[in-house]
Amino acid sequence: MTDYRPETLAIHAGVEPDPTTGAIMTPIYQTSTYVQAAPAEHQGYEYSRTDNPTRTALQAALAALEGGSYGLAFASGMAAIDAILRLLNPGDHTIVGDDVYGGTFRLFDQVLARYGLQFTYVDASDPANVRAALRPETKLIWVETPTNPLLKLTDIAAVADLAPDGVWVAVDNTFSSPMLQRPLDRSADIVVHSTTKYLGGHSDVVGGAVVVNDQGIYEELKFLQNAVGAVPGPQDCFLTLRGLKTLHLRMERHSENALQIARFLADHDAFAQVIYPGLESHPQHELASRQMRAPGGMISAIMAGGDAAARRFVSATRLFALAESLGGVESLIEHPYSMTHASTAESDIAVDPGLVRFSVGLEHIDDLIADLRTALKEV
Ligand SMILES: *Cc1c(COP(=O)(O)O)cnc(C)c1O
């Protein structure tokens, strides 16, 4: 299976015809428990918090797509991130890219810090900042690339290279998906996803995933998945597995549409700055071309008219629905300052009030640009 190309893996990895019926799609095994032939004599499944066949198929598919040995599915992206941080002990130190997802910052800052974990936020777009933040207690380096919402990139291989032995590098690959970059191939230790976004791809399920190569890390995470219990139900696993099958086609079109929209926005004087890794004006355009197969579907832009203009604009689009989240087939628009990133408002990593974030969907490009053009008249 691992010899296949990503497009083939998206469709076939993890999925075997059902042994009893031949069903080509893995069924939704909507069951909590499994009948045993004799005490402790079972077919690999005892209880669905521990394992469920629909989840097993999804986990195998996720691992194959990321080019990893082991995949684990969780009830949400946050549950997946939380499981990784539970590998650490009180006093352990984590270096975090400073433009992380608001919910990640909230988990680290308001929940895990209470349990004695320490965090330092640095601009990870320059690996030297990561190196300078290393301490003897450092156990984990946490990066998103591109980041949410400022689309800063981190050179994964460079950070993996500078991490001392015993310091794990975890990459939140939600914005890229394995179709655009595979962090394990660049020597990261842990890949994490909110499968709610591109992997599921249809805005109909919340989920998370972790993929690793190291058997020891896998076994600890597998233990935590069962011991803590933030597992996804079989129907959610089925929906995510179904979404994966078109991931390659979707990521291609997301990227094509986003590049055209980024160019349209960059030419419009309502915007002071347009941030998109596929634009030559992006400070890390060269790294994006080297590290990513395509620049992805997310664009951020700062409106010249600031907070008021941003609020008017995001309220005026029709096809671009005003909503949190991203990565679905439909286009979304949001105002990070008052929505997804409100939890960072009083912190050092607060976002610009004039910032607007686009999750470019798969609609016809002309319809999308017409929608933006009309909405811009309201600004
Ligand atoms: C959405 C998101 C998360 C959190 O995932 P949930 O599925 O909402 O819990 C984590 N990281 C990034 C980059 C995200 O966009």
The ligand as an ORCA input file, in Angstrom:
! r2SCAN-3c Opt
* xyz 0 1
  C      -9.616     23.991     13.806
  C      -8.205     23.834     14.137
  C      -7.816     23.109     15.277
  C      -8.808     22.552     16.260
  O      -9.565     21.506     15.718
  P     -11.069     21.158     16.140
  O     -11.418     20.026     15.248
  O     -11.891     22.380     15.931
  O     -11.037     20.772     17.588
  C      -6.457     22.955     15.497
  N      -5.535     23.484     14.670
  C      -5.883     24.191     13.571
  C      -4.816     24.736     12.695
  C      -7.219     24.401     13.276
  O      -7.548     25.111     12.188
*
